[in-house]
Amino acid sequence: AGVKEDSFNVLDLAEYTKNRPWWRKVFAPSSGSSAEKYNVATQLVIGGVTGWCTGFIFQKVGKLAATAVGGGFFLLQIANHTGYIKVDWKLLERDVNKAKQQLKFHSSGNKMSPEVKSRVDEVIIFLKKNVILTGGFAGGFLLGMVS
């Protein structure tokens, strides 16, 4: 009579999750689509709520940034008008033109690096697999921007 030994492999979930960050699970092409995990209504609710929150925060931060930039420009104009600061407009114009030339040079000749292209491809695959979730997010984002 032979004794048969059973061997088992033990998977430590804590160690497994430490080695796999959540964003790899979400954005990895092999992660599957949300359609396999959730029904349509759940996907729309998840996408809509996260989109609305993102849009609302984006709107508030955008208003704050516009106020800060506009207020700073206004204060600089007052300081320039009262004589506290002196702006060399010729130098400013030359620097702006130089920056425009560099932007034209970089945007015309360079293509995307392979690393950036692969990341963009991964995001496109994720968006295609999760169309309902993405649509809910986009709708929620627009609602968050207007509220």
FITISE-865403 format. One record per residue: residue in one letter; chain; x, y, z of N, C-alpha, C in turn. Coordinates in nm, 2 decimals, padded with zeros to 4 digits. Atoms other than C-alpha are relative to their C-alpha. Layout:
<sites>
<site res="a" chain="A" n_east="X" n_north="Y" n_up="Z" ca_east="X" ca_north="Y" ca_up="Z" c_east="X" c_north="Y" c_up="Z"/>
...
</sites>
This chain:
<sites>
<site res="a" chain="A" n_east="00.09" n_north="-00.12" n_up="00.00" ca_east="00.00" ca_north="00.00" ca_up="00.00" c_east="00.09" c_north="00.12" c_up="00.00"/>
<site res="g" chain="A" n_east="-00.08" n_north="-00.12" n_up="00.01" ca_east="00.16" ca_north="00.32" ca_up="-00.12" c_east="-00.07" c_north="00.12" c_up="00.07"/>
<site res="v" chain="A" n_east="00.06" n_north="-00.12" n_up="-00.07" ca_east="00.11" ca_north="00.64" ca_up="00.08" c_east="00.02" c_north="00.11" c_up="-00.10"/>
<site res="k" chain="A" n_east="00.00" n_north="-00.11" n_up="00.10" ca_east="00.02" ca_north="00.92" ca_up="-00.15" c_east="00.00" c_north="00.14" c_up="00.08"/>
<site res="e" chain="A" n_east="-00.01" n_north="-00.13" n_up="-00.07" ca_east="00.13" ca_north="01.27" ca_up="-00.03" c_east="-00.06" c_north="00.10" c_up="-00.09"/>
<site res="d" chain="A" n_east="00.06" n_north="-00.11" n_up="00.07" ca_east="-00.08" ca_north="01.56" ca_up="-00.13" c_east="00.08" c_north="00.13" c_up="00.03"/>
<site res="s" chain="A" n_east="-00.08" n_north="-00.12" n_up="-00.02" ca_east="00.11" ca_north="01.88" ca_up="-00.19" c_east="-00.09" c_north="00.12" c_up="-00.04"/>
<site res="f" chain="A" n_east="00.09" n_north="-00.12" n_up="00.03" ca_east="-00.07" ca_north="02.22" ca_up="-00.18" c_east="00.09" c_north="00.12" c_up="-00.01"/>
<site res="n" chain="A" n_east="-00.06" n_north="-00.13" n_up="00.01" ca_east="00.05" ca_north="02.56" ca_up="-00.29" c_east="-00.09" c_north="00.10" c_up="00.08"/>
<site res="v" chain="A" n_east="00.08" n_north="-00.09" n_up="-00.08" ca_east="-00.05" ca_north="02.83" ca_up="-00.05" c_east="00.03" c_north="00.14" c_up="-00.06"/>
<site res="l" chain="A" n_east="-00.01" n_north="-00.14" n_up="00.06" ca_east="-00.12" ca_north="03.18" ca_up="-00.19" c_east="-00.02" c_north="00.10" c_up="00.11"/>
<site res="d" chain="A" n_east="00.01" n_north="-00.10" n_up="-00.10" ca_east="-00.05" ca_north="03.46" ca_up="00.05" c_east="-00.05" c_north="00.13" c_up="-00.07"/>
<site res="l" chain="A" n_east="00.06" n_north="-00.11" n_up="00.07" ca_east="-00.29" ca_north="03.73" ca_up="-00.06" c_east="00.06" c_north="00.14" c_up="00.03"/>
<site res="a" chain="A" n_east="-00.06" n_north="-00.13" n_up="-00.04" ca_east="-00.12" ca_north="04.01" ca_up="00.14" c_east="00.13" c_north="00.02" c_up="-00.08"/>
<site res="e" chain="A" n_east="-00.12" n_north="-00.01" n_up="00.07" ca_east="00.21" ca_north="03.94" ca_up="-00.03" c_east="-00.03" c_north="00.02" c_up="-00.15"/>
<site res="y" chain="A" n_east="00.04" n_north="-00.01" n_up="00.14" ca_east="00.04" ca_north="03.90" ca_up="-00.37" c_east="-00.04" c_north="00.15" c_up="-00.04"/>
<site res="t" chain="A" n_east="00.05" n_north="-00.13" n_up="00.03" ca_east="-00.13" ca_north="04.24" ca_up="-00.35" c_east="00.11" c_north="00.11" c_up="00.02"/>
<site res="k" chain="A" n_east="-00.11" n_north="-00.09" n_up="-00.01" ca_east="00.19" ca_north="04.41" ca_up="-00.23" c_east="00.08" c_north="00.01" c_up="-00.13"/>
<site res="n" chain="A" n_east="-00.08" n_north="00.01" n_up="00.12" ca_east="00.36" ca_north="04.30" ca_up="-00.55" c_east="-00.08" c_north="00.05" c_up="-00.12"/>
<site res="r" chain="A" n_east="00.08" n_north="-00.05" n_up="00.12" ca_east="00.07" ca_north="04.41" ca_up="-00.78" c_east="-00.08" c_north="00.12" c_up="00.05"/>
<site res="p" chain="A" n_east="00.08" n_north="-00.12" n_up="-00.03" ca_east="-00.04" ca_north="04.77" ca_up="-00.73" c_east="-00.14" c_north="00.00" c_up="-00.07"/>
<site res="w" chain="A" n_east="00.14" n_north="00.00" n_up="00.05" ca_east="-00.41" ca_north="04.84" ca_up="-00.79" c_east="-00.01" c_north="00.06" c_up="-00.14"/>
<site res="w" chain="A" n_east="00.01" n_north="-00.06" n_up="00.13" ca_east="-00.34" ca_north="05.05" ca_up="-01.10" c_east="00.04" c_north="-00.10" c_up="-00.11"/>
<site res="r" chain="A" n_east="-00.03" n_north="00.10" n_up="00.10" ca_east="-00.18" ca_north="04.76" ca_up="-01.28" c_east="-00.12" c_north="-00.10" c_up="-00.02"/>
<site res="k" chain="A" n_east="00.12" n_north="00.08" n_up="00.01" ca_east="-00.49" ca_north="04.55" ca_up="-01.20" c_east="-00.10" c_north="00.07" c_up="-00.09"/>
<site res="v" chain="A" n_east="00.10" n_north="-00.07" n_up="00.07" ca_east="-00.71" ca_north="04.82" ca_up="-01.34" c_east="00.03" c_north="00.02" c_up="-00.15"/>
<site res="f" chain="A" n_east="-00.03" n_north="-00.04" n_up="00.14" ca_east="-00.52" ca_north="04.93" ca_up="-01.65" c_east="00.08" c_north="-00.11" c_up="-00.08"/>
<site res="a" chain="A" n_east="-00.07" n_north="00.10" n_up="00.07" ca_east="-00.35" ca_north="04.61" ca_up="-01.74" c_east="-00.09" c_north="-00.06" c_up="-00.11"/>
<site res="p" chain="A" n_east="00.08" n_north="00.05" n_up="00.11" ca_east="-00.47" ca_north="04.48" ca_up="-02.08" c_east="-00.07" c_north="-00.13" c_up="00.03"/>
<site res="s" chain="A" n_east="00.05" n_north="00.13" n_up="-00.03" ca_east="-00.53" ca_north="04.14" ca_up="-01.93" c_east="-00.10" c_north="00.00" c_up="00.11"/>
<site res="s" chain="A" n_east="00.08" n_north="-00.01" n_up="-00.12" ca_east="-00.74" ca_north="04.27" ca_up="-01.65" c_east="-00.15" c_north="-00.03" c_up="-00.03"/>
<site res="g" chain="A" n_east="00.13" n_north="00.03" n_up="00.03" ca_east="-01.06" ca_north="04.21" ca_up="-01.84" c_east="-00.09" c_north="00.13" c_up="00.00"/>
<site res="s" chain="A" n_east="00.08" n_north="-00.12" n_up="00.00" ca_east="-01.35" ca_north="04.45" ca_up="-01.88" c_east="-00.09" c_north="00.00" c_up="00.12"/>
<site res="s" chain="A" n_east="00.09" n_north="-00.01" n_up="-00.11" ca_east="-01.59" ca_north="04.58" ca_up="-01.62" c_east="-00.13" c_north="-00.07" c_up="-00.03"/>
<site res="a" chain="A" n_east="00.12" n_north="00.07" n_up="00.05" ca_east="-01.87" ca_north="04.42" ca_up="-01.83" c_east="00.00" c_north="-00.14" c_up="00.06"/>
<site res="e" chain="A" n_east="-00.01" n_north="00.14" n_up="-00.05" ca_east="-01.75" ca_north="04.08" ca_up="-01.70" c_east="-00.03" c_north="00.00" c_up="00.15"/>
<site res="k" chain="A" n_east="00.01" n_north="-00.01" n_up="-00.14" ca_east="-01.76" ca_north="04.20" ca_up="-01.34" c_east="-00.13" c_north="00.06" c_up="00.05"/>
<site res="y" chain="A" n_east="00.11" n_north="-00.07" n_up="-00.05" ca_east="-02.06" ca_north="04.43" ca_up="-01.31" c_east="-00.11" c_north="00.01" c_up="-00.11"/>
<site res="n" chain="A" n_east="00.10" n_north="-00.02" n_up="00.10" ca_east="-02.40" ca_north="04.47" ca_up="-01.48" c_east="00.00" c_north="00.15" c_up="-00.05"/>
<site res="v" chain="A" n_east="00.00" n_north="-00.13" n_up="00.07" ca_east="-02.49" ca_north="04.78" ca_up="-01.69" c_east="-00.03" c_north="00.11" c_up="00.10"/>
<site res="a" chain="A" n_east="00.04" n_north="-00.10" n_up="-00.09" ca_east="-02.67" ca_north="04.97" ca_up="-01.42" c_east="00.11" c_north="00.03" c_up="00.10"/>
<site res="t" chain="A" n_east="-00.11" n_north="-00.02" n_up="-00.10" ca_east="-02.38" ca_north="04.92" ca_up="-01.17" c_east="00.11" c_north="00.08" c_up="-00.07"/>
<site res="q" chain="A" n_east="-00.10" n_north="-00.07" n_up="00.07" ca_east="-02.13" ca_north="05.04" ca_up="-01.43" c_east="-00.03" c_north="00.14" c_up="-00.02"/>
<site res="l" chain="A" n_east="00.04" n_north="-00.14" n_up="00.02" ca_east="-02.33" ca_north="05.35" ca_up="-01.51" c_east="00.00" c_north="00.08" c_up="00.13"/>
<site res="v" chain="A" n_east="00.00" n_north="-00.07" n_up="-00.13" ca_east="-02.37" ca_north="05.44" ca_up="-01.14" c_east="00.15" c_north="00.02" c_up="00.04"/>
<site res="i" chain="A" n_east="-00.14" n_north="-00.02" n_up="-00.04" ca_east="-02.00" ca_north="05.38" ca_up="-01.07" c_east="00.07" c_north="00.11" c_up="-00.09"/>
<site res="g" chain="A" n_east="-00.06" n_north="-00.10" n_up="00.09" ca_east="-01.89" ca_north="05.58" ca_up="-01.38" c_east="-00.06" c_north="00.14" c_up="00.02"/>
<site res="g" chain="A" n_east="00.06" n_north="-00.13" n_up="-00.02" ca_east="-02.14" ca_north="05.85" ca_up="-01.32" c_east="00.04" c_north="00.07" c_up="00.13"/>
<site res="v" chain="A" n_east="-00.04" n_north="-00.06" n_up="-00.13" ca_east="-02.06" ca_north="05.91" ca_up="-00.95" c_east="00.15" c_north="00.04" c_up="00.00"/>
<site res="t" chain="A" n_east="-00.14" n_north="-00.05" n_up="00.01" ca_east="-01.68" ca_north="05.91" ca_up="-01.01" c_east="00.02" c_north="00.11" c_up="-00.09"/>
<site res="g" chain="A" n_east="-00.01" n_north="-00.11" n_up="00.09" ca_east="-01.72" ca_north="06.13" ca_up="-01.31" c_east="-00.06" c_north="00.13" c_up="00.06"/>
<site res="w" chain="A" n_east="00.05" n_north="-00.12" n_up="-00.06" ca_east="-01.94" ca_north="06.38" ca_up="-01.12" c_east="00.09" c_north="00.05" c_up="00.10"/>
<site res="c" chain="A" n_east="-00.09" n_north="-00.04" n_up="-00.10" ca_east="-01.70" ca_north="06.39" ca_up="-00.83" c_east="00.13" c_north="00.07" c_up="-00.07"/>
<site res="t" chain="A" n_east="-00.11" n_north="-00.06" n_up="00.07" ca_east="-01.41" ca_north="06.45" ca_up="-01.07" c_east="-00.03" c_north="00.13" c_up="-00.07"/>
<site res="g" chain="A" n_east="00.04" n_north="-00.12" n_up="00.07" ca_east="-01.59" ca_north="06.71" ca_up="-01.27" c_east="-00.03" c_north="00.12" c_up="00.10"/>
<site res="f" chain="A" n_east="00.02" n_north="-00.10" n_up="-00.11" ca_east="-01.70" ca_north="06.90" ca_up="-00.95" c_east="00.13" c_north="00.05" c_up="00.05"/>
<site res="i" chain="A" n_east="-00.13" n_north="-00.05" n_up="-00.05" ca_east="-01.35" ca_north="06.91" ca_up="-00.82" c_east="00.08" c_north="00.07" c_up="-00.10"/>
<site res="f" chain="A" n_east="-00.07" n_north="-00.06" n_up="00.11" ca_east="-01.21" ca_north="07.00" ca_up="-01.16" c_east="-00.05" c_north="00.14" c_up="-00.01"/>
<site res="q" chain="A" n_east="00.06" n_north="-00.13" n_up="00.02" ca_east="-01.46" ca_north="07.29" ca_up="-01.18" c_east="00.05" c_north="00.10" c_up="00.11"/>
<site res="k" chain="A" n_east="-00.04" n_north="-00.08" n_up="-00.11" ca_east="-01.37" ca_north="07.42" ca_up="-00.83" c_east="00.15" c_north="00.04" c_up="-00.01"/>
<site res="v" chain="A" n_east="-00.15" n_north="-00.03" n_up="00.02" ca_east="-00.99" ca_north="07.40" ca_up="-00.89" c_east="00.02" c_north="00.09" c_up="-00.12"/>
<site res="g" chain="A" n_east="-00.02" n_north="-00.09" n_up="00.12" ca_east="-01.03" ca_north="07.56" ca_up="-01.23" c_east="-00.04" c_north="00.14" c_up="00.03"/>
<site res="k" chain="A" n_east="00.04" n_north="-00.14" n_up="-00.04" ca_east="-01.22" ca_north="07.86" ca_up="-01.08" c_east="00.11" c_north="00.06" c_up="00.09"/>
<site res="l" chain="A" n_east="-00.10" n_north="-00.05" n_up="-00.09" ca_east="-00.96" ca_north="07.89" ca_up="-00.81" c_east="00.13" c_north="00.04" c_up="-00.08"/>
<site res="a" chain="A" n_east="-00.12" n_north="-00.03" n_up="00.08" ca_east="-00.67" ca_north="07.88" ca_up="-01.06" c_east="-00.03" c_north="00.12" c_up="-00.09"/>
<site res="a" chain="A" n_east="00.03" n_north="-00.12" n_up="00.08" ca_east="-00.84" ca_north="08.13" ca_up="-01.29" c_east="00.00" c_north="00.13" c_up="00.08"/>
<site res="t" chain="A" n_east="00.00" n_north="-00.11" n_up="-00.09" ca_east="-00.90" ca_north="08.36" ca_up="-01.00" c_east="00.14" c_north="00.04" c_up="00.04"/>
<site res="a" chain="A" n_east="-00.14" n_north="-00.03" n_up="-00.04" ca_east="-00.54" ca_north="08.33" ca_up="-00.89" c_east="00.08" c_north="00.07" c_up="-00.11"/>
<site res="v" chain="A" n_east="-00.07" n_north="-00.05" n_up="00.11" ca_east="-00.40" ca_north="08.39" ca_up="-01.23" c_east="-00.05" c_north="00.14" c_up="-00.04"/>
<site res="g" chain="A" n_east="00.06" n_north="-00.13" n_up="00.04" ca_east="-00.64" ca_north="08.68" ca_up="-01.31" c_east="00.04" c_north="00.11" c_up="00.11"/>
<site res="g" chain="A" n_east="-00.03" n_north="-00.09" n_up="-00.11" ca_east="-00.58" ca_north="08.84" ca_up="-00.96" c_east="00.15" c_north="00.04" c_up="-00.01"/>
<site res="g" chain="A" n_east="-00.15" n_north="-00.03" n_up="00.01" ca_east="-00.20" ca_north="08.81" ca_up="-01.00" c_east="00.03" c_north="00.09" c_up="-00.12"/>
<site res="f" chain="A" n_east="-00.02" n_north="-00.09" n_up="00.11" ca_east="-00.21" ca_north="08.97" ca_up="-01.34" c_east="-00.05" c_north="00.14" c_up="00.03"/>
<site res="f" chain="A" n_east="00.05" n_north="-00.13" n_up="-00.04" ca_east="-00.43" ca_north="09.25" ca_up="-01.21" c_east="00.09" c_north="00.07" c_up="00.10"/>
<site res="l" chain="A" n_east="-00.09" n_north="-00.06" n_up="-00.09" ca_east="-00.19" ca_north="09.31" ca_up="-00.92" c_east="00.13" c_north="00.05" c_up="-00.07"/>
<site res="l" chain="A" n_east="-00.12" n_north="-00.04" n_up="00.07" ca_east="00.11" ca_north="09.32" ca_up="-01.16" c_east="-00.03" c_north="00.12" c_up="-00.08"/>
<site res="q" chain="A" n_east="00.03" n_north="-00.12" n_up="00.08" ca_east="-00.07" ca_north="09.57" ca_up="-01.38" c_east="-00.01" c_north="00.12" c_up="00.09"/>
<site res="i" chain="A" n_east="00.00" n_north="-00.11" n_up="-00.09" ca_east="-00.14" ca_north="09.79" ca_up="-01.08" c_east="00.14" c_north="00.04" c_up="00.04"/>
<site res="a" chain="A" n_east="-00.14" n_north="-00.03" n_up="-00.05" ca_east="00.22" ca_north="09.76" ca_up="-00.96" c_east="00.08" c_north="00.07" c_up="-00.12"/>
<site res="n" chain="A" n_east="-00.07" n_north="-00.06" n_up="00.12" ca_east="00.34" ca_north="09.85" ca_up="-01.32" c_east="-00.05" c_north="00.14" c_up="-00.02"/>
<site res="h" chain="A" n_east="00.05" n_north="-00.13" n_up="00.03" ca_east="00.11" ca_north="10.14" ca_up="-01.35" c_east="00.04" c_north="00.10" c_up="00.11"/>
<site res="t" chain="A" n_east="-00.04" n_north="-00.09" n_up="-00.11" ca_east="00.20" ca_north="10.29" ca_up="-01.01" c_east="00.15" c_north="00.02" c_up="00.01"/>
<site res="g" chain="A" n_east="-00.14" n_north="-00.02" n_up="00.01" ca_east="00.57" ca_north="10.25" ca_up="-01.08" c_east="00.08" c_north="-00.09" c_up="00.10"/>
<site res="y" chain="A" n_east="-00.07" n_north="00.09" n_up="-00.09" ca_east="00.66" ca_north="09.97" ca_up="-00.83" c_east="00.08" c_north="-00.10" c_up="-00.07"/>
<site res="i" chain="A" n_east="-00.08" n_north="00.08" n_up="00.08" ca_east="00.78" ca_north="09.75" ca_up="-01.10" c_east="00.00" c_north="00.06" c_up="-00.14"/>
<site res="k" chain="A" n_east="-00.01" n_north="-00.05" n_up="00.14" ca_east="00.90" ca_north="09.82" ca_up="-01.46" c_east="00.02" c_north="-00.13" c_up="-00.08"/>
<site res="v" chain="A" n_east="00.00" n_north="00.12" n_up="00.09" ca_east="00.83" ca_north="09.56" ca_up="-01.73" c_east="00.08" c_north="00.04" c_up="-00.13"/>
<site res="d" chain="A" n_east="-00.07" n_north="-00.01" n_up="00.12" ca_east="01.07" ca_north="09.53" ca_up="-02.02" c_east="-00.07" c_north="-00.07" c_up="-00.11"/>
<site res="w" chain="A" n_east="00.10" n_north="00.06" n_up="00.09" ca_east="00.81" ca_north="09.47" ca_up="-02.29" c_east="00.08" c_north="-00.06" c_up="-00.12"/>
<site res="k" chain="A" n_east="-00.07" n_north="00.05" n_up="00.12" ca_east="01.07" ca_north="09.42" ca_up="-02.57" c_east="00.06" c_north="-00.14" c_up="00.04"/>
<site res="l" chain="A" n_east="-00.06" n_north="00.13" n_up="-00.04" ca_east="01.25" ca_north="09.14" ca_up="-02.37" c_east="-00.11" c_north="-00.10" c_up="00.02"/>
<site res="l" chain="A" n_east="00.11" n_north="00.10" n_up="-00.01" ca_east="00.91" ca_north="08.98" ca_up="-02.29" c_east="-00.04" c_north="-00.05" c_up="-00.13"/>
<site res="e" chain="A" n_east="00.04" n_north="00.04" n_up="00.14" ca_east="00.81" ca_north="08.98" ca_up="-02.66" c_east="00.10" c_north="-00.09" c_up="-00.06"/>
<site res="r" chain="A" n_east="-00.11" n_north="00.09" n_up="00.06" ca_east="01.15" ca_north="08.83" ca_up="-02.76" c_east="-00.01" c_north="-00.14" c_up="00.06"/>
<site res="d" chain="A" n_east="00.00" n_north="00.13" n_up="-00.06" ca_east="01.12" ca_north="08.55" ca_up="-02.50" c_east="-00.13" c_north="-00.08" c_up="-00.04"/>
<site res="v" chain="A" n_east="00.12" n_north="00.07" n_up="00.04" ca_east="00.76" ca_north="08.47" ca_up="-02.60" c_east="00.02" c_north="-00.05" c_up="-00.14"/>
<site res="n" chain="A" n_east="-00.02" n_north="00.05" n_up="00.14" ca_east="00.86" ca_north="08.45" ca_up="-02.97" c_east="00.10" c_north="-00.12" c_up="00.00"/>
<site res="k" chain="A" n_east="-00.09" n_north="00.11" n_up="-00.01" ca_east="01.15" ca_north="08.22" ca_up="-02.87" c_east="-00.07" c_north="-00.13" c_up="00.05"/>
<site res="a" chain="A" n_east="00.08" n_north="00.11" n_up="-00.05" ca_east="00.91" ca_north="08.00" ca_up="-02.68" c_east="-00.09" c_north="-00.06" c_up="-00.11"/>
<site res="k" chain="A" n_east="00.08" n_north="00.04" n_up="00.11" ca_east="00.68" ca_north="07.99" ca_up="-02.98" c_east="00.08" c_north="-00.09" c_up="-00.10"/>
<site res="q" chain="A" n_east="-00.08" n_north="00.07" n_up="00.10" ca_east="00.96" ca_north="07.88" ca_up="-03.21" c_east="00.04" c_north="-00.14" c_up="00.06"/>
<site res="q" chain="A" n_east="-00.03" n_north="00.13" n_up="-00.05" ca_east="01.06" ca_north="07.60" ca_up="-02.97" c_east="-00.12" c_north="-00.09" c_up="00.00"/>
<site res="l" chain="A" n_east="00.12" n_north="00.08" n_up="00.00" ca_east="00.70" ca_north="07.48" ca_up="-02.94" c_east="-00.02" c_north="-00.05" c_up="-00.14"/>
<site res="k" chain="A" n_east="00.02" n_north="00.04" n_up="00.14" ca_east="00.67" ca_north="07.47" ca_up="-03.32" c_east="00.10" c_north="-00.11" c_up="-00.04"/>
<site res="f" chain="A" n_east="-00.10" n_north="00.09" n_up="00.03" ca_east="01.00" ca_north="07.28" ca_up="-03.35" c_east="-00.03" c_north="-00.14" c_up="00.07"/>
<site res="h" chain="A" n_east="00.02" n_north="00.13" n_up="-00.07" ca_east="00.91" ca_north="07.02" ca_up="-03.08" c_east="-00.13" c_north="-00.07" c_up="-00.05"/>
<site res="s" chain="A" n_east="00.12" n_north="00.07" n_up="00.04" ca_east="00.56" ca_north="06.96" ca_up="-03.21" c_east="00.00" c_north="-00.05" c_up="-00.15"/>
<site res="s" chain="A" n_east="00.00" n_north="00.04" n_up="00.14" ca_east="00.65" ca_north="06.93" ca_up="-03.58" c_east="00.08" c_north="-00.12" c_up="-00.02"/>
<site res="g" chain="A" n_east="-00.09" n_north="00.11" n_up="00.04" ca_east="00.94" ca_north="06.69" ca_up="-03.58" c_east="-00.01" c_north="-00.12" c_up="00.09"/>
<site res="n" chain="A" n_east="00.00" n_north="00.12" n_up="-00.09" ca_east="00.89" ca_north="06.46" ca_up="-03.28" c_east="-00.13" c_north="-00.07" c_up="-00.01"/>
<site res="k" chain="A" n_east="00.12" n_north="00.09" n_up="-00.01" ca_east="00.66" ca_north="06.16" ca_up="-03.27" c_east="00.00" c_north="-00.05" c_up="00.14"/>
<site res="m" chain="A" n_east="00.01" n_north="00.06" n_up="-00.13" ca_east="00.55" ca_north="05.98" ca_up="-02.96" c_east="00.11" c_north="-00.10" c_up="00.02"/>
<site res="s" chain="A" n_east="-00.10" n_north="00.11" n_up="-00.03" ca_east="00.81" ca_north="05.77" ca_up="-02.79" c_east="-00.07" c_north="-00.13" c_up="00.01"/>
<site res="p" chain="A" n_east="00.06" n_north="00.13" n_up="-00.01" ca_east="00.74" ca_north="05.40" ca_up="-02.79" c_east="-00.06" c_north="-00.03" c_up="00.14"/>
<site res="e" chain="A" n_east="00.06" n_north="00.02" n_up="-00.14" ca_east="00.68" ca_north="05.40" ca_up="-02.41" c_east="-00.13" c_north="00.07" c_up="00.01"/>
<site res="v" chain="A" n_east="00.13" n_north="-00.07" n_up="-00.01" ca_east="00.42" ca_north="05.67" ca_up="-02.43" c_east="-00.10" c_north="-00.06" c_up="-00.09"/>
<site res="k" chain="A" n_east="00.09" n_north="00.06" n_up="00.09" ca_east="00.26" ca_north="05.51" ca_up="-02.73" c_east="-00.06" c_north="-00.13" c_up="00.06"/>
<site res="s" chain="A" n_east="00.05" n_north="00.13" n_up="-00.06" ca_east="00.23" ca_north="05.17" ca_up="-02.54" c_east="-00.10" c_north="00.04" c_up="00.11"/>
<site res="r" chain="A" n_east="00.09" n_north="-00.04" n_up="-00.11" ca_east="00.07" ca_north="05.35" ca_up="-02.24" c_east="-00.13" c_north="00.05" c_up="-00.06"/>
<site res="v" chain="A" n_east="00.13" n_north="-00.05" n_up="00.06" ca_east="-00.18" ca_north="05.53" ca_up="-02.47" c_east="-00.08" c_north="-00.12" c_up="-00.06"/>
<site res="d" chain="A" n_east="00.07" n_north="00.11" n_up="00.05" ca_east="-00.26" ca_north="05.20" ca_up="-02.64" c_east="-00.07" c_north="-00.08" c_up="00.11"/>
<site res="e" chain="A" n_east="00.06" n_north="00.07" n_up="-00.11" ca_east="-00.32" ca_north="05.04" ca_up="-02.30" c_east="-00.13" c_north="00.07" c_up="00.05"/>
<site res="v" chain="A" n_east="00.12" n_north="-00.08" n_up="-00.04" ca_east="-00.56" ca_north="05.32" ca_up="-02.20" c_east="-00.11" c_north="-00.02" c_up="-00.10"/>
<site res="i" chain="A" n_east="00.11" n_north="00.02" n_up="00.10" ca_east="-00.75" ca_north="05.29" ca_up="-02.53" c_east="-00.06" c_north="-00.14" c_up="00.01"/>
<site res="i" chain="A" n_east="00.05" n_north="00.14" n_up="-00.02" ca_east="-00.78" ca_north="04.91" ca_up="-02.48" c_east="-00.10" c_north="00.00" c_up="00.12"/>
<site res="f" chain="A" n_east="00.09" n_north="00.00" n_up="-00.12" ca_east="-00.92" ca_north="04.97" ca_up="-02.13" c_east="-00.13" c_north="00.08" c_up="-00.03"/>
<site res="l" chain="A" n_east="00.13" n_north="-00.08" n_up="00.03" ca_east="-01.17" ca_north="05.24" ca_up="-02.26" c_east="-00.09" c_north="-00.08" c_up="-00.09"/>
<site res="k" chain="A" n_east="00.09" n_north="00.08" n_up="00.09" ca_east="-01.29" ca_north="05.01" ca_up="-02.54" c_east="-00.06" c_north="-00.12" c_up="00.08"/>
<site res="k" chain="A" n_east="00.06" n_north="00.11" n_up="-00.07" ca_east="-01.34" ca_north="04.72" ca_up="-02.30" c_east="-00.11" c_north="00.04" c_up="00.10"/>
<site res="n" chain="A" n_east="00.09" n_north="-00.05" n_up="-00.10" ca_east="-01.53" ca_north="04.94" ca_up="-02.05" c_east="-00.08" c_north="00.12" c_up="-00.05"/>
<site res="v" chain="A" n_east="00.07" n_north="-00.11" n_up="00.07" ca_east="-01.74" ca_north="05.15" ca_up="-02.28" c_east="-00.11" c_north="00.06" c_up="00.09"/>
<site res="i" chain="A" n_east="00.11" n_north="-00.04" n_up="-00.08" ca_east="-02.04" ca_north="05.17" ca_up="-02.04" c_east="00.05" c_north="00.08" c_up="00.12"/>
<site res="l" chain="A" n_east="-00.06" n_north="-00.07" n_up="-00.12" ca_east="-01.83" ca_north="05.27" ca_up="-01.74" c_east="00.06" c_north="00.13" c_up="-00.05"/>
<site res="t" chain="A" n_east="-00.06" n_north="-00.13" n_up="00.05" ca_east="-01.64" ca_north="05.53" ca_up="-01.95" c_east="-00.11" c_north="00.10" c_up="-00.04"/>
<site res="g" chain="A" n_east="00.11" n_north="-00.09" n_up="00.03" ca_east="-01.97" ca_north="05.67" ca_up="-02.08" c_east="-00.07" c_north="00.06" c_up="00.12"/>
<site res="g" chain="A" n_east="00.06" n_north="-00.05" n_up="-00.13" ca_east="-02.11" ca_north="05.70" ca_up="-01.73" c_east="00.10" c_north="00.10" c_up="00.06"/>
<site res="f" chain="A" n_east="-00.09" n_north="-00.09" n_up="-00.06" ca_east="-01.79" ca_north="05.87" ca_up="-01.62" c_east="00.00" c_north="00.13" c_up="-00.08"/>
<site res="a" chain="A" n_east="00.00" n_north="-00.12" n_up="00.08" ca_east="-01.80" ca_north="06.12" ca_up="-01.91" c_east="-00.13" c_north="00.08" c_up="00.03"/>
<site res="g" chain="A" n_east="00.13" n_north="-00.07" n_up="-00.03" ca_east="-02.17" ca_north="06.20" ca_up="-01.84" c_east="00.01" c_north="00.06" c_up="00.14"/>
<site res="g" chain="A" n_east="-00.01" n_north="-00.05" n_up="-00.13" ca_east="-02.10" ca_north="06.24" ca_up="-01.47" c_east="00.10" c_north="00.12" c_up="00.01"/>
<site res="f" chain="A" n_east="-00.09" n_north="-00.10" n_up="00.00" ca_east="-01.80" ca_north="06.45" ca_up="-01.54" c_east="-00.06" c_north="00.14" c_up="-00.05"/>
<site res="l" chain="A" n_east="00.06" n_north="-00.11" n_up="00.05" ca_east="-02.00" ca_north="06.69" ca_up="-01.75" c_east="-00.10" c_north="00.06" c_up="00.10"/>
<site res="l" chain="A" n_east="00.09" n_north="-00.05" n_up="-00.10" ca_east="-02.27" ca_north="06.71" ca_up="-01.48" c_east="00.07" c_north="00.07" c_up="00.11"/>
<site res="g" chain="A" n_east="-00.08" n_north="-00.06" n_up="-00.11" ca_east="-02.01" ca_north="06.78" ca_up="-01.22" c_east="00.06" c_north="00.13" c_up="-00.03"/>
<site res="m" chain="A" n_east="-00.06" n_north="-00.13" n_up="00.05" ca_east="-01.86" ca_north="07.06" ca_up="-01.43" c_east="-00.11" c_north="00.11" c_up="00.01"/>
<site res="v" chain="A" n_east="00.11" n_north="-00.10" n_up="00.00" ca_east="-02.20" ca_north="07.24" ca_up="-01.45" c_east="-00.06" c_north="00.02" c_up="00.13"/>
<site res="s" chain="A" n_east="00.07" n_north="-00.02" n_up="-00.13" ca_east="-02.31" ca_north="07.19" ca_up="-01.09" c_east="00.09" c_north="00.08" c_up="00.10"/>
</sites>
